Amino acid sequence: MKHHVFSISLCGLFLLGTVQGAQAATVNATSDLNMLHSYTVNSGSVPTGVRLHLLAGALALGENAASSVDDPTAINSTIPFAQVANPFTDPPIPYIAQRVDRSTINGGLDGSQAQYDMSATSVDDPDANPFDTSIVERTVDTSGAARVFLSAGDVAASAHSDFLLDRGFSFVNESGESVSFNITGEVTASFLASHDGMDGFARASGNLFLEFADMIGTQVDYLPLAPYLRTIDDGDAGASVTEQLVTSGGAFDGFNFSAATTAIADGTDTTASFDASFRYMFRVQMDPGARFNLMTGARQANAVEYTPQLSPVPLPASLPILGSAFLMLAAIRVRR
């Protein structure tokens, strides 16, 4: 009887060893975005009688790029780059912040990568007060990406990047007369999230804004110079796009644009994309002694996640026979 017990035990070990297994299909996931916002004050010169300067304490900066692969052989590397801005040169030197963070396995063929690339170019009016930084033109160009590629998706991997840049400017009418001028600008944006595989997601999101704040004796009127054009592709299962453009109205003066694309993995090639553009003009009327702050900002975030799940393997067809063998063994023991 020991021989029979040993045979049944081997069958039990085989059964337990085949109940669970790991899915190891190729995984290719990408998050990508690019946003550009540029504006000009009074055709590139400080309005007569107005003092324009940087707003103290109104600079906000945040940045991050990180990647990981859950494998002890993974090699991580980071490549940063930064450049200090100078708005007084001709042409002006832009502020630049870049970072690439990469985690690789299999000799660099597989892995994850996160990156951001932000530039801000500001133009000073040389005819304005030499003791002020009088920015009359500004362009912010931000892009970010995150990617995971695994030829055999048997390990977890992720990539995340984000960047934030806010800046404020003060306008004060120091003349004894009313002053009128325009602020014109344009925005373009492109977002992509795609995931070809299982057990994960890709997401790209961003925000651009320009807001008139702390207004005293100032009136602002918003005029669209070009319509808000949008192209949306979210027809795949698991794909979604959200977007919003809010312009002046009520207690708010300025614009606030935000959008996000998301692709949730379902085993097929899932893609969500969004493109947008618009142009605007703000007509500004300042009474004598009036003031306001112009707040601008750009935020971007990219994320890709992949976490393999254990997938059940169908039980062998011989399972009922195995169960009968256990019952027979029990009956023999009872008889003895």
C-alpha positions in Angstrom: 0.0 0.0 0.0 2.9 2.4 0.5 3.5 2.1 -3.2 0.0 3.4 -4.0 0.3 6.2 -1.5 3.6 7.3 -3.1 2.0 7.3 -6.6 -0.9 9.4 -5.4 1.4 11.9 -3.7 3.3 12.4 -7.0 0.1 13.0 -8.8 -0.8 15.6 -6.1 2.5 17.4 -6.6 2.0 17.6 -10.3 -1.4 19.0 -9.9 -0.3 21.7 -7.5 2.6 22.6 -9.8 0.3 23.2 -12.7 -2.6 25.1 -11.0 -0.7 28.5 -11.3 1.5 30.0 -13.8 2.8 33.5 -14.8 1.8 35.3 -18.0 4.8 36.3 -20.0 3.6 38.1 -23.1 5.3 41.2 -24.6 4.4 44.5 -23.0 4.8 47.8 -24.8 3.3 50.9 -23.0 3.9 54.6 -23.7 2.8 57.9 -22.2 3.8 61.0 -24.2 2.8 64.7 -24.2 3.9 68.1 -25.5 2.4 71.5 -24.6 3.4 75.0 -25.7 2.1 78.3 -24.4 3.4 81.7 -25.7 2.1 85.2 -25.0 3.1 88.8 -25.8 2.3 92.0 -23.8 1.4 95.1 -25.8 3.1 93.9 -29.0 6.4 93.3 -27.1 6.8 96.6 -25.1 5.8 97.7 -21.6 2.7 100.0 -21.8 3.6 103.6 -21.3 3.1 104.6 -17.6 3.0 100.9 -16.4 5.6 99.3 -14.2 6.1 95.6 -15.1 8.3 93.3 -13.0 8.7 89.8 -11.6 6.4 89.1 -8.7 8.5 88.2 -5.6 7.8 84.7 -4.2 5.7 83.7 -7.2 8.1 81.1 -8.7 7.1 77.5 -8.1 9.2 74.7 -9.5 8.8 70.9 -9.1 10.3 68.0 -11.0 10.7 64.3 -10.9 11.6 61.4 -13.3 11.9 57.8 -12.0 11.8 54.3 -13.5 12.0 50.8 -12.1 12.1 47.2 -13.1 11.5 44.5 -10.5 14.6 42.5 -11.4 17.8 42.2 -9.3 19.9 42.6 -12.5 18.3 45.9 -13.5 20.7 48.7 -14.2 19.5 52.3 -13.4 21.0 55.4 -14.9 20.0 59.1 -14.8 21.0 61.9 -17.2 20.1 65.4 -16.0 20.7 68.8 -17.7 19.9 72.3 -16.6 20.5 75.8 -18.1 20.0 79.2 -16.3 17.9 81.7 -18.2 19.0 85.2 -19.3 16.2 87.3 -20.7 18.5 90.3 -21.3 20.6 88.9 -24.1 19.8 89.0 -27.8 18.6 86.5 -28.4 17.5 85.6 -24.8 18.9 82.4 -23.3 16.1 80.1 -22.3 15.7 78.3 -19.0 16.0 74.5 -19.7 15.4 71.5 -17.4 15.8 68.0 -18.7 16.1 64.6 -17.1 16.1 61.0 -18.4 15.9 58.1 -15.9 16.3 54.6 -17.3 16.1 51.1 -15.9 17.2 48.3 -18.2 17.6 44.5 -18.2 18.7 41.9 -20.8 21.6 44.0 -21.9 19.5 47.1 -22.4 17.0 45.5 -24.7 14.1 45.6 -22.1 13.2 48.0 -19.3 11.5 51.3 -18.5 12.3 55.0 -19.1 10.9 58.3 -17.8 11.9 61.8 -18.9 10.9 65.4 -19.0 12.1 68.4 -21.1 11.0 71.9 -20.1 12.1 75.2 -21.6 11.0 78.7 -20.8 12.1 81.7 -22.9 11.5 85.2 -21.6 12.1 88.5 -23.4 12.8 91.6 -21.5 11.9 95.1 -22.7 15.3 96.9 -22.9 13.5 100.3 -22.9 11.7 99.7 -19.6 13.0 100.4 -16.1 16.6 99.0 -16.0 16.1 98.0 -12.4 13.1 95.8 -13.2 12.8 92.5 -15.1 10.1 93.5 -17.5 9.1 90.4 -19.3 7.0 91.3 -22.4 7.2 88.0 -24.2 7.3 84.5 -22.8 7.2 81.0 -24.3 6.9 77.8 -22.2 7.5 74.5 -24.1 7.1 71.3 -22.0 7.2 67.7 -22.9 7.3 64.4 -21.0 7.3 60.7 -21.6 7.2 57.4 -19.9 7.7 53.9 -21.4 7.8 50.3 -20.4 9.0 47.6 -22.9 9.4 44.0 -21.9 9.8 41.2 -24.4 8.6 38.8 -21.8 6.3 40.4 -19.3 7.2 38.3 -16.3 8.5 41.2 -14.0 6.9 44.4 -12.8 8.0 47.7 -14.3 7.0 51.4 -14.1 8.0 54.9 -15.2 6.8 58.3 -13.9 7.8 61.9 -14.8 6.3 65.2 -13.8 7.2 68.8 -14.0 5.7 72.1 -12.6 6.6 75.6 -13.4 4.6 78.6 -12.2 5.6 82.3 -12.6 4.0 85.6 -11.5 4.3 89.2 -12.8 3.2 92.5 -11.3 1.6 95.3 -13.4 1.1 98.7 -11.8 -0.2 101.8 -13.5 2.0 104.6 -12.1 0.7 107.2 -14.5 -2.1 109.6 -13.7 -4.1 108.4 -16.7 -6.0 105.3 -17.8 -3.9 102.8 -19.8 -5.2 100.2 -22.3 -3.2 97.4 -23.9 -3.6 93.8 -25.2 -2.1 90.5 -24.2 -2.2 88.0 -27.0 -1.2 84.3 -27.0 -1.6 80.8 -28.3 -1.6 77.2 -27.0 -1.0 73.9 -28.7 -1.1 70.5 -27.0 -0.7 66.8 -27.8 -1.3 63.8 -25.5 -0.9 60.1 -26.1 -1.4 57.0 -23.9 -1.0 53.5 -25.3 -0.7 50.0 -23.8 -0.2 46.8 -25.8 -0.4 44.0 -23.2 -2.1 43.1 -20.0 -2.1 44.2 -16.3 -1.3 47.9 -16.4 -2.0 51.3 -17.7 -0.5 54.4 -19.4 -1.6 58.0 -18.7 -0.5 61.5 -19.9 -2.0 64.6 -18.3 -1.2 68.3 -18.4 -2.4 71.8 -17.4 -1.7 75.3 -18.7 -3.1 78.5 -17.2 -2.9 82.3 -17.3 -4.8 84.2 -14.6 -5.3 87.8 -13.7 -5.2 88.0 -9.9 -5.5 90.6 -7.2 -7.0 93.1 -9.5 -7.5 96.7 -8.3 -9.0 99.2 -10.8 -8.5 96.8 -13.7 -10.9 95.5 -16.2 -10.1 92.5 -18.4 -12.1 91.3 -21.5 -11.4 87.9 -23.2 -11.5 87.7 -27.0 -10.9 84.4 -28.9 -8.6 85.0 -31.9 -9.0 81.4 -33.1 -11.5 78.6 -32.1 -10.7 75.9 -29.6 -9.8 73.0 -32.0 -9.8 69.5 -30.7 -9.0 66.0 -32.1 -10.0 63.1 -29.9 -9.3 59.4 -30.4 -10.6 57.2 -27.6 -12.5 54.5 -29.5 -10.5 51.5 -28.1 -11.9 49.6 -25.1 -10.0 50.9 -22.1 -9.2 54.2 -23.7 -10.4 57.5 -22.4 -9.8 61.2 -22.9 -10.8 64.1 -20.6 -10.3 67.8 -21.5 -11.5 71.2 -20.5 -10.9 74.8 -21.4 -12.3 77.5 -19.0 -12.0 81.1 -20.0 -12.9 84.4 -18.4 -16.3 84.7 -16.8 -17.8 85.7 -13.4 -15.1 85.9 -10.8 -12.4 84.4 -13.0 -10.3 86.3 -15.6 -7.9 84.3 -17.8 -7.9 80.8 -19.1 -7.3 77.3 -17.6 -6.7 74.4 -20.0 -6.3 70.8 -18.8 -6.4 67.4 -20.5 -5.6 63.7 -19.9 -5.4 60.5 -22.0 -5.6 57.1 -20.3 -5.1 53.6 -21.7 -6.0 50.6 -19.5 -4.5 47.4 -20.6 -6.9 44.6 -21.7 -4.6 42.4 -23.8 -5.0 44.3 -27.0 -3.4 47.4 -28.4 -5.2 50.2 -26.5 -4.6 53.9 -27.6 -6.0 57.2 -26.5 -4.8 60.5 -28.1 -5.8 64.1 -27.9 -4.7 67.3 -29.8 -5.8 70.8 -29.2 -5.0 74.4 -30.1 -6.4 77.9 -29.6 -5.4 81.6 -29.8 -6.6 84.4 -27.5 -6.4 88.1 -26.7 -7.1 89.8 -23.4 -8.0 93.5 -23.6 -6.7 95.2 -20.4 -8.0 98.5 -19.1 -6.2 100.0 -16.1 -7.4 103.1 -14.1 -4.8 105.5 -12.7 -3.1 103.7 -9.8 -4.5 100.4 -10.8 -2.7 97.1 -10.4 -2.9 93.4 -11.0 -0.8 90.2 -11.0 -0.4 88.0 -14.0 0.0 84.3 -12.9 1.1 81.7 -15.4 1.8 78.0 -15.1 2.5 74.7 -16.7 2.2 71.2 -15.2 2.7 67.9 -16.9 2.7 64.3 -15.7 3.4 60.9 -17.4 2.9 57.5 -15.9 3.2 53.9 -17.1 2.6 50.9 -14.8 2.9 47.2 -15.4 2.4 44.5 -12.7 2.0 40.9 -14.0 -0.7 38.9 -12.3 -0.6 35.1 -11.8 -3.1 33.6 -14.2 -4.8 30.2 -13.5 -4.0 27.3 -15.7 -7.0 24.9 -16.5 -7.0 21.8 -14.2 -6.0 18.5 -15.9 -8.8 16.3 -17.2 -7.6 13.5 -15.0 -8.7 15.4 -11.8 -11.9 13.3 -11.3 -9.8 10.1 -11.5 -7.4 11.5 -9.0 -10.4 12.2 -6.7 -11.6 8.7 -7.1 -8.2 7.4 -6.1 -8.3 9.3 -2.9 -11.8 7.9 -2.1 -10.6 4.3 -2.8 -7.6 4.9 -0.5 -9.8 6.1 2.3 -12.2 3.1 1.9 -9.3 0.6 2.1 -8.0 2.3 5.3 -11.5 2.0 6.8 -11.8 -1.7 6.1 -8.4 -2.4 7.7 
